[in-house]
Amino acid sequence: MLLACVPPKSSAEALQAAFGLIEDWDRLLEVARLHGMLYLLYRGLLEACPDAVPAPFLEELHRLYCVNGDRNLRTSAWLLRILDALEKAGVRAASFKGPLLAEYAYGDLGMRFVGDLDILVAEEDIERARGVLHEQGYEPMWYEDNPAVARERFHLILRDRRRRGPLVELHWRTGPAFVRPALSAEDLLDRTRPTSLLGRSVQSLDPVDLLMLLSIHGSAHCWKRLEMIAGLAGVVAKGGFGDLVQLIGKAGSRGCLRRCLVGAALVRDVGGAVLPPVLEAALVADPVALRLSREVLRIVAESEGRETEHTPFKQILWRARTLDTRAAGVRNIILHYSAPRDEDARLVTLPPRLAWLYYAVRPVRIAASLLLHRA
């Protein structure tokens, strides 16, 4: 049922066929929540078979949709306030995902859950942006003051001290860590274009950059939620990518071609998109991307609605496989296992001249923990 709701223009026949198989409506609600598909499910049912849906179920979906729409309106107002403050301070910034993606991909603020606000800021402006947000009542999470963790994460997470506003993530480049950035905030900000949010003009990403950024983000999280694919499918349906040969060349030069191809395969197989021949040829030329997309679908099918929890090693291995070359993947794994993780942030207290001791001892600790786990 949820797979039938992923395409931007869901097939009424597919929805009705899936509808006939539903026996446990509470289970459907639970699985839809885990995959971020509650509101797309509501839209699909309204379009395909509203009269046949149990009234209590449809009423609950309508209630959840209204609550989410109200929450996203408040979150959008919060985003506009932050962007205004950054602009007054002379900090170039642009939002991506969040409310803007809901408007762009679905044409409706209520169609996706917005948990935090992702804002692109040039690396040289991070400290100024942090000061602006401090004036707005924001403070960094406890581990964000650790330089080693900040170098690895490439974004700064701040929370409202009064616990009223959403989390804010300031990004200055794309991941994963220990590889050259596919996209830096400076490059992205140079190509932004105006769009509308709540009747206000704000800067949004160029469609090509948004397509690449969503593919990179989905791969970083192993495409664990169907809404990630649905959002990408909505962006693809909008078009405006120009010459796809140039897009593939750009993704290849930035080292994120395989991640974009995995996203394209998922949009084709789940989102119902018809890929142009040049993209199909690129997929045939990269069998690893096809295997990774099939692996995503297998995990979704086998998860039975449970949120898939990847072990740290499996997640690191997945991210390494999504890189364009084997050498980059191997280097990524090695450096991941020799660098501090979030949970180690409080332990990295050595002075800079002795910091190498931490990096030397960490692989031994990891090997010992793996051996003990196997035992």
PLY file of the C-alpha trace (Angstrom):
ply
format ascii 1.0
element vertex 375
property float x
property float y
property float z
element edge 374
property int vertex1
property int vertex2
end_header
0.00 0.00 0.00
2.78 2.41 0.93
4.80 1.54 -2.19
1.75 2.46 -4.25
1.72 5.90 -2.54
5.34 6.75 -3.44
4.89 7.91 -7.08
3.95 11.61 -7.43
0.89 10.58 -9.43
-0.18 7.39 -7.71
-2.08 4.88 -9.81
-5.66 4.54 -8.60
-5.66 0.94 -9.80
-2.53 0.07 -7.83
-3.92 1.75 -4.71
-7.24 -0.02 -4.99
-5.54 -3.39 -5.54
-3.37 -2.85 -2.46
-6.35 -1.60 -0.50
-8.15 -4.88 -1.05
-5.33 -6.74 0.71
-5.30 -4.65 3.90
-6.61 -6.48 6.95
-4.79 -4.80 9.85
-5.39 -1.04 9.61
-3.57 -0.30 12.86
-0.52 -2.05 11.44
-0.75 0.05 8.28
-0.78 3.21 10.40
2.28 2.07 12.34
4.28 1.15 9.24
3.31 4.41 7.52
4.55 6.38 10.52
7.89 4.55 10.55
8.43 5.30 6.87
7.29 8.94 7.05
4.40 8.09 4.72
1.36 8.95 6.88
0.40 12.03 4.92
1.13 10.58 1.48
-1.01 7.59 2.47
-3.82 9.99 3.39
-3.56 11.70 0.01
-3.49 8.38 -1.83
-6.55 7.03 -0.05
-8.51 10.24 -0.67
-7.72 10.05 -4.37
-8.32 6.32 -4.87
-10.98 4.96 -2.55
-12.15 7.32 0.23
-15.61 5.74 0.48
-14.24 2.24 1.12
-11.79 3.18 3.89
-12.99 2.55 7.46
-14.25 5.87 8.78
-12.24 5.84 12.05
-9.02 5.17 10.12
-9.61 8.00 7.65
-10.58 10.37 10.47
-7.35 9.55 12.32
-5.29 10.18 9.18
-7.10 13.48 8.65
-6.40 14.51 12.25
-2.70 13.64 11.92
-2.49 15.51 8.61
-4.03 18.66 10.15
-1.76 18.48 13.21
1.31 18.08 10.98
0.22 20.94 8.74
-0.18 23.26 11.74
3.21 22.20 13.10
4.88 22.79 9.73
3.31 26.24 9.49
4.92 27.15 12.82
8.21 25.58 11.74
8.13 27.54 8.48
7.56 30.79 10.39
10.51 29.88 12.62
12.66 29.24 9.54
11.75 32.62 8.04
12.72 34.34 11.28
16.11 32.63 11.33
16.79 33.38 7.65
15.87 37.04 8.22
18.27 37.26 11.16
21.09 35.66 9.13
20.46 38.02 6.22
20.60 41.07 8.50
23.94 39.86 9.81
25.30 39.55 6.27
25.39 35.73 6.32
24.39 34.04 3.06
22.11 31.10 3.80
19.63 28.81 2.09
17.33 26.15 3.45
16.89 22.69 1.96
14.68 19.73 2.84
12.21 20.70 5.59
9.23 22.89 4.62
10.75 23.92 1.28
10.98 20.31 0.11
7.38 19.68 1.18
6.25 22.61 -0.96
8.50 21.77 -3.91
8.06 17.99 -4.09
4.43 17.68 -2.94
2.93 21.15 -3.29
1.63 20.94 0.30
3.32 21.82 3.60
1.40 19.07 5.37
2.72 16.22 3.21
5.94 15.52 5.10
7.08 15.53 8.71
9.63 18.26 9.45
11.74 17.42 12.49
14.50 20.02 12.12
15.68 22.83 9.88
18.65 22.25 7.57
20.41 25.46 6.55
23.40 25.82 4.23
26.03 28.35 5.33
29.52 28.92 3.92
32.22 27.48 6.16
33.76 30.90 6.68
30.42 32.17 8.02
29.74 29.34 10.48
30.88 31.24 13.57
28.89 34.33 12.59
25.82 32.19 11.95
26.33 30.50 15.29
26.40 33.92 16.97
23.18 34.96 15.20
21.42 31.80 16.36
22.73 32.34 19.88
20.93 35.69 19.86
17.81 33.82 18.72
18.03 31.59 21.79
19.97 28.65 20.31
22.91 26.75 21.78
25.02 23.86 20.39
24.34 20.28 21.44
26.79 19.07 24.09
29.12 17.28 21.67
29.27 20.07 19.09
32.08 21.92 20.82
34.47 19.01 20.17
36.65 19.96 17.14
37.27 16.35 16.09
33.55 15.57 15.95
32.77 18.82 14.13
35.44 18.04 11.50
33.83 14.67 10.85
30.17 15.71 10.85
30.49 18.85 8.67
27.45 20.33 10.31
26.60 22.04 13.56
23.44 21.07 15.48
21.83 23.70 17.70
18.76 23.54 19.90
16.49 26.19 21.32
17.33 26.76 24.99
13.66 27.32 25.71
12.70 24.02 24.00
10.13 25.82 21.85
11.75 25.88 18.43
12.95 23.07 16.16
16.52 21.84 16.01
18.69 23.73 13.51
21.51 22.11 11.54
24.04 24.40 9.89
25.73 22.56 6.99
28.86 23.72 5.18
29.48 20.66 2.97
28.10 17.25 2.13
29.28 13.93 3.56
30.30 11.30 4.08
33.34 12.12 6.16
36.91 11.58 5.00
36.17 12.07 1.32
36.27 15.28 -0.66
32.95 17.09 -0.53
30.68 16.42 -3.47
29.05 19.79 -2.87
30.20 22.65 -0.68
27.86 25.28 0.68
29.74 28.01 -1.19
29.06 26.32 -4.54
25.42 25.67 -3.68
24.79 29.22 -2.49
26.19 30.64 -5.73
23.44 28.88 -7.69
20.38 29.40 -5.47
17.17 30.79 -6.90
14.23 32.55 -5.25
11.10 30.63 -4.30
8.07 31.32 -2.12
7.35 30.11 1.41
4.26 31.40 3.24
4.10 34.25 0.74
7.72 35.27 1.41
10.60 35.06 -1.05
13.44 32.80 0.14
16.46 31.25 -1.53
16.20 27.60 -2.56
18.58 25.22 -4.28
18.97 24.81 -8.00
17.02 21.67 -9.11
20.23 19.87 -10.17
21.87 20.60 -6.83
18.73 19.54 -4.95
18.61 16.26 -6.88
22.25 15.52 -6.05
21.91 16.60 -2.43
18.86 14.41 -1.79
20.63 11.43 -3.37
23.67 12.00 -1.16
21.46 12.37 1.92
19.45 9.24 1.12
22.59 7.17 0.65
24.05 8.49 3.91
20.98 7.12 5.72
20.75 3.89 3.66
17.38 5.06 2.24
15.78 3.60 5.35
12.47 5.47 4.96
10.22 5.34 1.90
9.53 9.08 2.18
13.14 9.74 1.14
12.40 8.03 -2.17
9.01 9.75 -2.48
10.60 13.18 -1.97
13.25 12.46 -4.59
10.55 11.20 -6.97
8.66 14.46 -6.49
11.76 16.49 -7.34
12.44 14.35 -10.44
8.84 14.84 -11.58
9.37 18.63 -11.48
12.16 18.37 -14.05
14.27 21.40 -14.92
17.57 19.53 -14.91
18.74 20.63 -18.34
21.23 18.46 -20.18
21.40 15.14 -18.33
24.78 14.34 -19.90
26.16 17.43 -18.16
24.41 16.40 -14.91
26.05 12.95 -15.02
29.39 14.55 -15.82
29.02 16.96 -12.91
28.09 14.16 -10.49
31.06 12.12 -11.70
33.49 15.02 -11.28
32.19 15.59 -7.74
32.52 11.93 -6.76
28.81 11.33 -6.15
27.71 9.65 -9.40
26.99 6.26 -7.83
24.87 7.82 -5.09
22.86 9.70 -7.73
22.45 6.52 -9.77
21.16 4.61 -6.73
18.59 7.37 -6.24
17.65 7.24 -9.94
17.16 3.45 -9.80
14.92 3.77 -6.73
12.86 6.52 -8.33
12.43 4.31 -11.38
11.60 1.09 -9.54
9.49 2.56 -6.72
8.58 6.08 -7.80
7.33 5.08 -11.24
9.64 7.48 -13.09
10.67 6.80 -16.69
14.40 7.43 -16.89
15.87 8.88 -20.09
18.20 6.59 -22.08
21.34 8.38 -20.91
20.53 7.58 -17.25
19.60 3.98 -18.10
22.94 3.59 -19.87
24.77 5.01 -16.84
23.00 2.50 -14.59
23.95 -0.40 -16.86
27.56 0.81 -16.73
27.54 0.72 -12.91
26.21 -2.66 -11.72
27.15 -1.79 -8.12
24.58 1.01 -8.12
21.92 -1.45 -9.32
22.87 -3.95 -6.61
22.67 -1.26 -3.94
19.21 -0.16 -5.09
17.97 -3.77 -5.01
19.44 -4.12 -1.53
17.43 -1.08 -0.38
14.22 -2.63 -1.70
15.03 -5.96 -0.05
15.63 -4.29 3.31
12.37 -2.34 3.00
10.48 -5.53 2.15
12.04 -7.54 4.98
11.78 -4.85 7.65
8.03 -5.48 8.08
7.60 -1.91 9.18
10.28 -2.00 11.86
12.74 0.83 11.54
15.92 -0.83 10.32
18.77 -0.29 12.73
22.08 -0.68 10.93
25.05 -1.59 13.08
27.86 1.00 12.91
29.99 -1.34 10.80
27.18 -2.06 8.32
26.42 1.64 7.99
30.07 2.51 7.37
30.38 -0.35 4.86
27.23 0.82 3.07
28.53 4.39 2.77
31.87 3.13 1.49
30.14 1.06 -1.21
28.21 4.09 -2.41
31.44 5.93 -3.26
32.46 5.94 -6.90
35.74 4.03 -6.55
36.86 1.08 -4.46
39.95 2.99 -3.30
37.78 5.80 -1.92
35.60 3.25 -0.13
38.54 1.44 1.51
40.09 4.74 2.60
36.74 5.82 4.02
36.44 2.65 6.15
40.00 2.92 7.49
39.65 6.56 8.45
36.21 6.01 9.98
37.63 3.42 12.33
40.56 5.59 13.40
38.58 8.78 14.09
36.49 9.71 17.14
32.77 9.07 17.04
30.03 11.10 18.72
30.00 8.84 21.76
33.74 9.44 22.22
33.46 13.22 22.17
33.73 13.55 25.94
36.73 11.25 26.00
38.88 13.27 23.61
40.48 15.47 26.24
44.13 15.08 25.32
46.09 18.24 24.48
46.74 18.72 20.74
50.37 17.57 20.93
49.23 14.21 22.36
46.09 13.76 20.26
47.86 11.15 18.09
47.71 8.75 21.07
43.93 8.62 20.80
44.05 7.77 17.10
46.70 5.10 17.71
44.80 3.38 20.53
41.31 3.56 19.03
41.76 0.74 16.41
42.99 -1.57 19.20
39.90 -0.78 21.29
37.61 -1.43 18.33
39.31 -4.74 17.48
39.02 -5.85 21.10
35.33 -4.95 21.25
34.63 -6.84 18.02
36.42 -9.93 19.31
34.52 -9.81 22.59
31.24 -9.36 20.70
31.94 -12.42 18.52
32.93 -14.44 21.55
0 1
1 2
2 3
3 4
4 5
5 6
6 7
7 8
8 9
9 10
10 11
11 12
12 13
13 14
14 15
15 16
16 17
17 18
18 19
19 20
20 21
21 22
22 23
23 24
24 25
25 26
26 27
27 28
28 29
29 30
30 31
31 32
32 33
33 34
34 35
35 36
36 37
37 38
38 39
39 40
40 41
41 42
42 43
43 44
44 45
45 46
46 47
47 48
48 49
49 50
50 51
51 52
52 53
53 54
54 55
55 56
56 57
57 58
58 59
59 60
60 61
61 62
62 63
63 64
64 65
65 66
66 67
67 68
68 69
69 70
70 71
71 72
72 73
73 74
74 75
75 76
76 77
77 78
78 79
79 80
80 81
81 82
82 83
83 84
84 85
85 86
86 87
87 88
88 89
89 90
90 91
91 92
92 93
93 94
94 95
95 96
96 97
97 98
98 99
99 100
100 101
101 102
102 103
103 104
104 105
105 106
106 107
107 108
108 109
109 110
110 111
111 112
112 113
113 114
114 115
115 116
116 117
117 118
118 119
119 120
120 121
121 122
122 123
123 124
124 125
125 126
126 127
127 128
128 129
129 130
130 131
131 132
132 133
133 134
134 135
135 136
136 137
137 138
138 139
139 140
140 141
141 142
142 143
143 144
144 145
145 146
146 147
147 148
148 149
149 150
150 151
151 152
152 153
153 154
154 155
155 156
156 157
157 158
158 159
159 160
160 161
161 162
162 163
163 164
164 165
165 166
166 167
167 168
168 169
169 170
170 171
171 172
172 173
173 174
174 175
175 176
176 177
177 178
178 179
179 180
180 181
181 182
182 183
183 184
184 185
185 186
186 187
187 188
188 189
189 190
190 191
191 192
192 193
193 194
194 195
195 196
196 197
197 198
198 199
199 200
200 201
201 202
202 203
203 204
204 205
205 206
206 207
207 208
208 209
209 210
210 211
211 212
212 213
213 214
214 215
215 216
216 217
217 218
218 219
219 220
220 221
221 222
222 223
223 224
224 225
225 226
226 227
227 228
228 229
229 230
230 231
231 232
232 233
233 234
234 235
235 236
236 237
237 238
238 239
239 240
240 241
241 242
242 243
243 244
244 245
245 246
246 247
247 248
248 249
249 250
250 251
251 252
252 253
253 254
254 255
255 256
256 257
257 258
258 259
259 260
260 261
261 262
262 263
263 264
264 265
265 266
266 267
267 268
268 269
269 270
270 271
271 272
272 273
273 274
274 275
275 276
276 277
277 278
278 279
279 280
280 281
281 282
282 283
283 284
284 285
285 286
286 287
287 288
288 289
289 290
290 291
291 292
292 293
293 294
294 295
295 296
296 297
297 298
298 299
299 300
300 301
301 302
302 303
303 304
304 305
305 306
306 307
307 308
308 309
309 310
310 311
311 312
312 313
313 314
314 315
315 316
316 317
317 318
318 319
319 320
320 321
321 322
322 323
323 324
324 325
325 326
326 327
327 328
328 329
329 330
330 331
331 332
332 333
333 334
334 335
335 336
336 337
337 338
338 339
339 340
340 341
341 342
342 343
343 344
344 345
345 346
346 347
347 348
348 349
349 350
350 351
351 352
352 353
353 354
354 355
355 356
356 357
357 358
358 359
359 360
360 361
361 362
362 363
363 364
364 365
365 366
366 367
367 368
368 369
369 370
370 371
371 372
372 373
373 374
